[in-house]
Amino acid sequence: CARDGRARMVIGAGERREREGRLGPVHPDRPALRFEVSAVDGLARRGKMHFRRGNWTADTPAFMSVGTMGAVRGCTPDEIREAGADIILSNTFHLMLRPGTEVIEAGGDLHDFMR
C-alpha cells in the first residue's frame, strides 16, 4: 500500500469499524498489514505478511484462494488449509453489493461471515 495515497489497500468491515472508532482505537504504530522481506533474488522476493488481526502471518510467495462472494467454490475450509493456503482473498466490493455490509457486520466481520 503506497503511503502517498495513490494506491490503497481494500479493508474489510472490521477494519472500517475500527477506523470509525466502533472497535476501539486505531493503532498507527501497528498497521493492519506489514510485509517483511526475508530473501531477494533478482526481482523475486520471499517474505512474510504480518497481520494485526489475530496476530498471524502468511509466507510469500503463496497460493491464495479467491473467495469472491465470501466462499471458495468447491472447497471446504479444511481442504483449503490442506492445500497449504494461509490466506483467502475476498472481493469486498462484490460483498458490499450482495449480500451487503449490514449482513456481514451482523455476524461481526468478514472473517466470521466466511466461517
N, CA, C and O atoms as a DFTB+ gen file, in Angstrom:
460 C
 N C O
     1  1       0.848      -1.171       0.000
     2  2       0.000       0.000       0.000
     3  2       0.895       1.236       0.000
     4  3       1.701       1.418       0.913
     5  1       0.765       2.051      -0.976
     6  2       1.584       3.255      -1.061
     7  2       1.143       4.261      -0.009
     8  3      -0.052       4.444       0.222
     9  1       2.088       4.896       0.612
    10  2       1.764       5.872       1.642
    11  2       1.402       7.237       1.071
    12  3       0.944       8.111       1.807
    13  1       1.600       7.430      -0.224
    14  2       1.303       8.725      -0.829
    15  2      -0.151       8.851      -1.261
    16  3      -0.535       9.880      -1.817
    17  1      -0.963       7.836      -1.021
    18  2      -2.384       7.899      -1.317
    19  2      -2.768       7.465      -2.718
    20  3      -3.959       7.402      -3.019
    21  1      -1.809       7.162      -3.593
    22  2      -2.143       6.746      -4.953
    23  2      -2.741       5.344      -4.977
    24  3      -3.660       5.084      -5.753
    25  1      -2.246       4.454      -4.157
    26  2      -2.779       3.091      -4.096
    27  2      -3.280       2.860      -2.683
    28  3      -2.642       3.260      -1.709
    29  1      -4.418       2.218      -2.584
    30  2      -4.972       1.966      -1.255
    31  2      -5.316       0.496      -1.115
    32  3      -5.786      -0.139      -2.060
    33  1      -5.083      -0.028       0.054
    34  2      -5.411      -1.408       0.348
    35  2      -6.909      -1.487       0.656
    36  3      -7.432      -0.645       1.386
    37  1      -7.589      -2.468       0.120
    38  2      -9.001      -2.662       0.419
    39  2      -9.097      -3.235       1.817
    40  3      -8.386      -4.182       2.153
    41  1      -9.967      -2.670       2.631
    42  2     -10.103      -3.133       4.006
    43  2     -11.461      -3.774       4.202
    44  3     -12.420      -3.441       3.506
    45  1     -11.539      -4.679       5.137
    46  2     -12.785      -5.360       5.439
    47  2     -13.641      -4.558       6.406
    48  3     -13.230      -3.501       6.882
    49  1     -14.824      -5.063       6.690
    50  2     -15.771      -4.353       7.537
    51  2     -15.222      -4.119       8.933
    52  3     -15.432      -3.045       9.497
    53  1     -14.527      -5.087       9.506
    54  2     -13.973      -4.924      10.846
    55  2     -12.960      -3.811      10.914
    56  3     -12.952      -3.029      11.865
    57  1     -12.095      -3.730       9.905
    58  2     -11.093      -2.661       9.858
    59  2     -11.776      -1.301       9.728
    60  3     -11.352      -0.336      10.364
    61  1     -12.835      -1.215       8.906
    62  2     -13.544       0.049       8.744
    63  2     -14.197       0.457      10.057
    64  3     -14.127       1.625      10.440
    65  1     -14.830      -0.479      10.752
    66  2     -15.465      -0.156      12.036
    67  2     -14.418       0.301      13.034
    68  3     -14.677       1.195      13.840
    69  1     -13.221      -0.313      12.990
    70  2     -12.159       0.099      13.891
    71  2     -11.751       1.535      13.603
    72  3     -11.566       2.323      14.531
    73  1     -11.607       1.889      12.312
    74  2     -11.222       3.251      11.944
    75  2     -12.295       4.253      12.336
    76  3     -11.985       5.405      12.639
    77  1     -13.550       3.829      12.333
    78  2     -14.639       4.716      12.726
    79  2     -14.763       4.803      14.242
    80  3     -15.606       5.541      14.751
    81  1     -13.937       4.063      14.963
    82  2     -13.958       4.126      16.416
    83  2     -14.920       3.166      17.071
    84  3     -15.092       3.208      18.289
    85  1     -15.561       2.292      16.293
    86  2     -16.529       1.369      16.873
    87  2     -15.880       0.123      17.446
    88  3     -16.527      -0.612      18.192
    89  1     -14.616      -0.141      17.119
    90  2     -13.936      -1.318      17.669
    91  2     -12.733      -0.925      18.517
    92  3     -11.878      -1.761      18.811
    93  1     -12.666       0.315      18.901
    94  2     -11.530       0.754      19.693
    95  2     -10.622       1.660      18.885
    96  3     -10.946       2.039      17.759
    97  1      -9.497       1.999      19.460
    98  2      -8.617       2.980      18.821
    99  2      -7.880       2.420      17.612
   100  3      -7.624       1.219      17.523
   101  1      -7.544       3.312      16.682
   102  2      -6.694       2.968      15.548
   103  2      -5.264       2.920      16.064
   104  3      -4.886       3.721      16.919
   105  1      -4.474       2.000      15.559
   106  2      -3.096       1.834      16.017
   107  2      -2.140       2.212      14.898
   108  3      -1.721       1.339      14.137
   109  1      -1.777       3.496      14.772
   110  2      -0.883       3.890      13.685
   111  2       0.485       3.227      13.776
   112  3       1.161       3.067      12.759
   113  1       0.899       2.842      14.967
   114  2       2.185       2.160      15.130
   115  2       2.072       0.667      14.864
   116  3       3.092      -0.020      14.800
   117  1       0.853       0.146      14.709
   118  2       0.614      -1.265      14.393
   119  2      -0.291      -1.345      13.173
   120  3      -1.502      -1.498      13.328
   121  1       0.262      -1.247      11.956
   122  2      -0.588      -1.279      10.754
   123  2      -1.305      -2.613      10.614
   124  3      -0.868      -3.622      11.168
   125  1      -2.401      -2.615       9.875
   126  2      -3.170      -3.840       9.650
   127  2      -2.345      -4.893       8.918
   128  3      -2.551      -6.091       9.114
   129  1      -1.408      -4.448       8.071
   130  2      -0.553      -5.360       7.312
   131  2       0.862      -4.806       7.269
   132  3       1.079      -3.632       6.969
   133  1       1.811      -5.667       7.571
   134  2       3.226      -5.304       7.472
   135  2       3.922      -6.405       6.693
   136  3       3.678      -7.584       6.950
   137  1       4.803      -6.046       5.725
   138  2       5.497      -7.027       4.912
   139  2       6.979      -7.024       5.268
   140  3       7.614      -5.970       5.302
   141  1       7.521      -8.198       5.532
   142  2       8.926      -8.361       5.895
   143  2       9.616      -9.183       4.800
   144  3       9.221     -10.320       4.543
   145  1      10.632      -8.621       4.158
   146  2      11.382      -9.315       3.116
   147  2      12.465     -10.151       3.785
   148  3      13.256      -9.643       4.579
   149  1      12.491     -11.455       3.451
   150  2      13.495     -12.341       4.043
   151  2      14.563     -12.763       3.047
   152  3      15.645     -13.183       3.459
   153  1      14.291     -12.665       1.734
   154  2      15.285     -13.032       0.721
   155  2      14.934     -12.351      -0.602
   156  3      13.763     -12.138      -0.918
   157  1      15.973     -12.014      -1.366
   158  2      15.795     -11.385      -2.680
   159  2      16.687     -12.100      -3.675
   160  3      17.842     -12.408      -3.379
   161  1      16.139     -12.368      -4.875
   162  2      16.899     -12.972      -5.963
   163  2      16.465     -12.284      -7.250
   164  3      15.426     -12.629      -7.813
   165  1      17.244     -11.317      -7.723
   166  2      16.839     -10.524      -8.878
   167  2      15.616      -9.706      -8.516
   168  3      15.640      -8.946      -7.548
   169  1      14.541      -9.855      -9.286
   170  2      13.295      -9.141      -8.992
   171  2      12.370      -9.938      -8.069
   172  3      11.356      -9.422      -7.598
   173  1      12.724     -11.183      -7.819
   174  2      11.891     -12.022      -6.944
   175  2      12.224     -11.749      -5.487
   176  3      13.358     -11.409      -5.151
   177  1      11.243     -11.899      -4.639
   178  2      11.487     -11.743      -3.206
   179  2      10.636     -12.734      -2.425
   180  3       9.536     -13.100      -2.839
   181  1      11.163     -13.150      -1.310
   182  2      10.454     -14.030      -0.381
   183  2      10.229     -13.221       0.880
   184  3      11.094     -12.457       1.309
   185  1       9.077     -13.395       1.456
   186  2       8.800     -12.618       2.652
   187  2       7.673     -13.191       3.472
   188  3       7.214     -14.314       3.260
   189  1       7.250     -12.391       4.405
   190  2       6.192     -12.788       5.321
   191  2       5.279     -11.589       5.530
   192  3       5.744     -10.486       5.819
   193  1       3.974     -11.812       5.380
   194  2       2.988     -10.781       5.676
   195  2       2.553     -10.962       7.122
   196  3       2.160     -12.055       7.530
   197  1       2.625      -9.899       7.882
   198  2       2.197      -9.915       9.277
   199  2       0.889      -9.139       9.379
   200  3       0.809      -7.988       8.951
   201  1      -0.130      -9.768       9.945
   202  2      -1.439      -9.152      10.081
   203  2      -1.731      -8.885      11.548
   204  3      -1.506      -9.744      12.400
   205  1      -2.231      -7.691      11.838
   206  2      -2.550      -7.337      13.224
   207  2      -3.721      -8.169      13.740
   208  3      -3.705      -8.621      14.885
   209  1      -4.733      -8.372      12.903
   210  2      -5.902      -9.127      13.363
   211  2      -5.504     -10.575      13.594
   212  3      -5.068     -11.264      12.671
   213  1      -5.652     -11.018      14.789
   214  2      -5.320     -12.392      15.119
   215  2      -3.836     -12.646      15.284
   216  3      -3.431     -13.760      15.615
   217  1      -3.018     -11.624      15.057
   218  2      -1.572     -11.728      15.217
   219  2      -1.018     -12.938      14.473
   220  3      -0.303     -13.745      15.067
   221  1      -1.332     -13.082      13.182
   222  2      -0.855     -14.218      12.393
   223  2      -0.078     -13.740      11.186
   224  3      -0.092     -12.557      10.845
   225  1       0.607     -14.687      10.537
   226  2       1.448     -14.369       9.392
   227  2       1.122     -15.297       8.222
   228  3       0.531     -16.361       8.402
   229  1       1.520     -14.872       7.017
   230  2       1.413     -15.692       5.812
   231  2       2.699     -15.506       5.025
   232  3       3.139     -14.377       4.808
   233  1       3.307     -16.614       4.594
   234  2       4.536     -16.552       3.811
   235  2       4.224     -16.223       2.356
   236  3       3.154     -16.553       1.845
   237  1       5.178     -15.567       1.698
   238  2       5.063     -15.291       0.270
   239  2       6.327     -15.759      -0.421
   240  3       7.384     -15.760       0.210
   241  1       6.276     -16.155      -1.679
   242  2       5.047     -16.244      -2.463
   243  2       4.114     -17.292      -1.876
   244  3       4.544     -18.187      -1.148
   245  1       2.845     -17.170      -2.199
   246  2       1.867     -18.054      -1.584
   247  2       0.727     -18.379      -2.541
   248  3       0.401     -17.594      -3.432
   249  1       0.135     -19.539      -2.344
   250  2      -1.105     -19.896      -3.022
   251  2      -2.219     -19.199      -2.263
   252  3      -2.381     -19.414      -1.062
   253  1      -2.991     -18.361      -2.954
   254  2      -4.096     -17.643      -2.313
   255  2      -5.386     -17.966      -3.042
   256  3      -5.573     -17.593      -4.200
   257  1      -6.262     -18.658      -2.357
   258  2      -7.587     -18.943      -2.920
   259  2      -8.369     -17.645      -3.014
   260  3      -8.105     -16.698      -2.273
   261  1      -9.332     -17.603      -3.927
   262  2     -10.179     -16.422      -4.071
   263  2     -11.604     -16.781      -3.688
   264  3     -12.237     -17.619      -4.330
   265  1     -12.097     -16.153      -2.652
   266  2     -13.479     -16.319      -2.212
   267  2     -14.253     -15.084      -2.612
   268  3     -14.541     -14.229      -1.775
   269  1     -14.597     -14.982      -3.899
   270  2     -15.190     -13.760      -4.444
   271  2     -16.403     -13.300      -3.642
   272  3     -16.510     -12.121      -3.307
   273  1     -17.293     -14.194      -3.339
   274  2     -18.504     -13.831      -2.593
   275  2     -18.443     -14.341      -1.154
   276  3     -19.470     -14.672      -0.562
   277  1     -17.240     -14.401      -0.599
   278  2     -17.079     -14.834       0.781
   279  2     -16.954     -16.337       0.931
   280  3     -16.971     -16.845       2.052
   281  1     -16.828     -17.058      -0.171
   282  2     -16.665     -18.508      -0.116
   283  2     -15.841     -18.961      -1.312
   284  3     -15.962     -18.408      -2.406
   285  1     -15.009     -19.965      -1.098
   286  2     -14.239     -20.564      -2.189
   287  2     -15.082     -21.705      -2.733
   288  3     -15.343     -22.679      -2.027
   289  1     -15.500     -21.592      -3.959
   290  2     -16.399     -22.582      -4.557
   291  2     -15.711     -23.943      -4.691
   292  3     -14.574     -24.045      -5.152
   293  1     -16.421     -24.962      -4.283
   294  2     -15.943     -26.326      -4.479
   295  2     -14.933     -26.811      -3.460
   296  3     -14.442     -27.933      -3.583
   297  1     -14.604     -26.014      -2.463
   298  2     -13.620     -26.411      -1.448
   299  2     -14.142     -26.082      -0.057
   300  3     -14.766     -25.043       0.159
   301  1     -13.881     -26.968       0.864
   302  2     -14.193     -26.676       2.260
   303  2     -13.000     -25.935       2.867
   304  3     -11.900     -25.997       2.318
   305  1     -13.196     -25.234       3.988
   306  2     -12.064     -24.585       4.648
   307  2     -10.934     -25.563       4.987
   308  3      -9.760     -25.204       4.902
   309  1     -11.281     -26.787       5.367
   310  2     -10.240     -27.789       5.669
   311  2      -9.436     -28.145       4.417
   312  3      -8.216     -28.299       4.490
   313  1     -10.111     -28.279       3.263
   314  2      -9.400     -28.586       2.020
   315  2      -8.459     -27.453       1.622
   316  3      -7.372     -27.695       1.097
   317  1      -8.879     -26.226       1.871
   318  2      -8.023     -25.077       1.561
   319  2      -6.788     -25.095       2.449
   320  3      -5.681     -24.855       1.967
   321  1      -6.959     -25.374       3.737
   322  2      -5.815     -25.482       4.656
   323  2      -4.882     -26.609       4.231
   324  3      -3.662     -26.442       4.234
   325  1      -5.454     -27.761       3.863
   326  2      -4.644     -28.908       3.442
   327  2      -3.849     -28.609       2.173
   328  3      -2.782     -29.185       1.959
   329  1      -4.363     -27.710       1.332
   330  2      -3.648     -27.313       0.114
   331  2      -2.478     -26.386       0.431
   332  3      -1.676     -26.074      -0.449
   333  1      -2.379     -25.949       1.676
   334  2      -1.269     -25.104       2.099
   335  2      -1.550     -23.616       2.054
   336  3      -0.629     -22.812       2.193
   337  1      -2.803     -23.233       1.863
   338  2      -3.143     -21.806       1.812
   339  2      -3.187     -21.220       3.219
   340  3      -3.812     -21.783       4.118
   341  1      -2.517     -20.086       3.398
   342  2      -2.552     -19.368       4.670
   343  2      -3.548     -18.224       4.645
   344  3      -3.860     -17.640       5.683
   345  1      -4.054     -17.900       3.440
   346  2      -4.874     -16.707       3.292
   347  2      -5.891     -16.924       2.167
   348  3      -5.624     -17.657       1.215
   349  1      -7.043     -16.287       2.283
   350  2      -8.062     -16.317       1.246
   351  2      -8.346     -14.872       0.851
   352  3      -8.576     -14.022       1.711
   353  1      -8.330     -14.598      -0.441
   354  2      -8.670     -13.264      -0.933
   355  2     -10.173     -13.175      -1.117
   356  3     -10.808     -14.136      -1.551
   357  1     -10.737     -12.034      -0.792
   358  2     -12.169     -11.842      -0.951
   359  2     -12.421     -10.465      -1.551
   360  3     -11.750      -9.498      -1.189
   361  1     -13.371     -10.372      -2.452
   362  2     -13.681      -9.120      -3.105
   363  2     -14.733      -8.386      -2.284
   364  3     -15.922      -8.693      -2.368
   365  1     -14.291      -7.418      -1.493
   366  2     -15.216      -6.721      -0.607
   367  2     -16.208      -5.850      -1.373
   368  3     -17.293      -5.560      -0.870
   369  1     -15.844      -5.430      -2.595
   370  2     -16.794      -4.658      -3.404
   371  2     -18.001      -5.522      -3.761
   372  3     -19.141      -5.074      -3.641
   373  1     -17.757      -6.756      -4.199
   374  2     -18.857      -7.664      -4.518
   375  2     -19.709      -7.945      -3.287
   376  3     -20.935      -8.007      -3.373
   377  1     -19.050      -8.117      -2.135
   378  2     -19.793      -8.394      -0.908
   379  2     -20.618      -7.192      -0.467
   380  3     -21.686      -7.353       0.124
   381  1     -20.127      -5.990      -0.752
   382  2     -20.892      -4.794      -0.421
   383  2     -22.185      -4.763      -1.249
   384  3     -23.244      -4.389      -0.747
   385  1     -22.081      -5.164      -2.531
   386  2     -23.262      -5.175      -3.390
   387  2     -24.246      -6.267      -2.981
   388  3     -25.456      -6.043      -2.946
   389  1     -23.721      -7.437      -2.674
   390  2     -24.560      -8.567      -2.285
   391  2     -23.745      -9.512      -1.438
   392  3     -22.748     -10.019      -1.954
   393  1     -24.052      -9.793      -0.236
   394  2     -25.317      -9.596       0.467
   395  2     -25.459      -8.226       1.122
   396  3     -26.536      -7.905       1.625
   397  1     -24.408      -7.410       1.132
   398  2     -24.466      -6.076       1.729
   399  2     -23.700      -6.027       3.038
   400  3     -23.561      -7.031       3.735
   401  1     -23.211      -4.850       3.353
   402  2     -22.397      -4.702       4.567
   403  2     -23.184      -4.983       5.833
   404  3     -22.620      -5.465       6.816
   405  1     -24.478      -4.689       5.829
   406  2     -25.286      -4.925       7.034
   407  2     -25.297      -6.410       7.394
   408  3     -25.198      -6.765       8.569
   409  1     -25.417      -7.270       6.392
   410  2     -25.449      -8.718       6.635
   411  2     -24.109      -9.194       7.191
   412  3     -24.063      -9.977       8.140
   413  1     -23.027      -8.719       6.596
   414  2     -21.696      -9.127       7.058
   415  2     -21.430      -8.600       8.455
   416  3     -20.943      -9.336       9.314
   417  1     -21.742      -7.335       8.693
   418  2     -21.498      -6.750      10.009
   419  2     -22.374      -7.365      11.091
   420  3     -21.994      -7.355      12.261
   421  1     -23.548      -7.905      10.726
   422  2     -24.423      -8.543      11.711
   423  2     -23.737      -9.734      12.367
   424  3     -24.004     -10.058      13.524
   425  1     -22.844     -10.387      11.611
   426  2     -22.124     -11.526      12.158
   427  2     -20.797     -11.160      12.792
   428  3     -20.101     -12.041      13.297
   429  1     -20.430      -9.910      12.781
   430  2     -19.167      -9.481      13.365
   431  2     -18.269      -8.817      12.336
   432  3     -18.092      -7.599      12.355
   433  1     -17.695      -9.620      11.429
   434  2     -16.831      -9.096      10.370
   435  2     -16.720     -10.127       9.264
   436  3     -17.366     -11.173       9.319
   437  1     -15.904      -9.839       8.260
   438  2     -15.786     -10.725       7.105
   439  2     -15.267     -12.108       7.503
   440  3     -15.724     -13.115       6.962
   441  1     -14.329     -12.170       8.430
   442  2     -13.777     -13.456       8.866
   443  2     -14.878     -14.333       9.457
   444  3     -14.965     -15.521       9.148
   445  1     -15.713     -13.747      10.300
   446  2     -16.806     -14.514      10.900
   447  2     -17.852     -14.900       9.843
   448  3     -18.395     -16.004       9.883
   449  1     -18.130     -14.004       8.912
   450  2     -19.100     -14.274       7.846
   451  2     -18.663     -15.477       7.005
   452  3     -19.491     -16.306       6.626
   453  1     -17.365     -15.570       6.716
   454  2     -16.859     -16.660       5.885
   455  2     -16.868     -18.003       6.605
   456  3     -16.820     -19.047       5.954
   457  1     -16.927     -17.999       7.896
   458  2     -16.975     -19.253       8.656
   459  2     -18.359     -19.814       8.559
   460  3     -18.638     -20.872       9.123
